[in-house]
């Protein structure tokens, strides 16, 4: 201990009979005065360091497990993934609910497209076009007729005096009308091109209210009864069939068109249906569950070491106790509350079970039975949505590592860190007090040393005089 070594130093300084080192004595006395408190704070600091290290190690393991599971779900092959035999027709992806299975026949007869309208030709994009207001009205264009969609608000675009064809395109784009405008340099000259959104109801007509004092804007107006050559393509819906059932869509992106299936249509294959199949993720799920058991057991072993009643750094830590309780309840926790009756809902349904010593293993038969009975339901548990294996592990990690929750590991780290800061501040204050005492003692001892030196000089003088007197007496 520091106290014992300081005491020995003082004894050594005073011993020897060859004079006293006043500076060393002041240092030793000041250190001895505060040694007991310094020792206690050093011990407390070491304990806090160990607690912070242990809690941080568990926190990092939990976050690593959550991150790894998220990567596996997002990038791996744990979910049943659809694929299209003819990739020129469509690309397939898992639906928002996951859990797709089976085989589908897809036939696309038409893709959704937007209306494309061109203006009369101008000599240059910098030509002025007059001023006034252009109004875009939306609806269905059919032959020479237009049926306005009253739910889709018309858009007025103000065209100022002196505006060029380029200015008109910029004004339309700036109005955020859902119509793209640009100027194309064609073989006939510069033309204003307007392109609407996909879908039959997204057709449009263009009305013009021109300024009589600055005419010309009416040349840009268009309706189906006008110049048919200006309509380059009409707005239309996608037309397709899935398993022979005819469907239409205003978009080529079809979300959840069937359970677990979304499609992006890219081409047509009328008369030649293509096949959509789902992969079998059973082997990957089996592997993932065994990997999960390994990761969980690493955390369990670390937790057991940290909460050992004799040597554990977190033996009385509330965050460690809460984590142990969470882990013990993990197999029976419902992770798919929205699953259909008979579908797997818990991690125990995927074979996860806990042993008496708190470690985990896999019930291979139960996992195998689940995969054989409901492979789509098992696959649906491995998504990045609100429910499932990943969301459960992620929620466990977030709860355990939350710095604002005093009953979590994160809360414990916050508390231990605050205590460590307090100990550091107290040690710094003691060091300041010790230094102040040392300086005070050095000053006091310097005066004593000066007096002692004076006494020694007087003694030496007297000894010389006595010696001289004795010599005369002889």
ABEGO torsion letter per residue (X at the ends): XAAAAAAAAAAAAABGGAEBBAAAAAAAAAAAAAAAAAAAAAAAAAAAAAAAAAAAAAAAAAAAAAAAAAAAAAABAABBBBBBABAAABBBBBBAAEGBBEBBBBBBABBBBBBBBBBBBBABAABBAEBEBBBBBBEBBBEABBBBBAABBBBBBBBBBGBBAAAAAAAAAAAGAGBBBBBBBBAAEBBBBBBBBBEAAABBBBBBBBBAABBGAAAABBBAABBAAABABBBBBBBBBBGGBBBBBABABBBGABBGBBBBBABBABGBBBBBBBBBAAAAAAAAAAAAAAAAAAAAAAAAAAABAAABAAAABAAAAAAAAAAAAAAABBABAABBBGBBABAAAAGBBBBAAGBBBBBAAAAAAAAAABAAAAAAABBABABEAAAAAAAAAAAAABAABAABAAAAAAAAAAAAAAAAAAAAAAAAAAAAAAAAAAAAAAAAAAAAAAAAAAAAAAAAAAAAAAAAAX
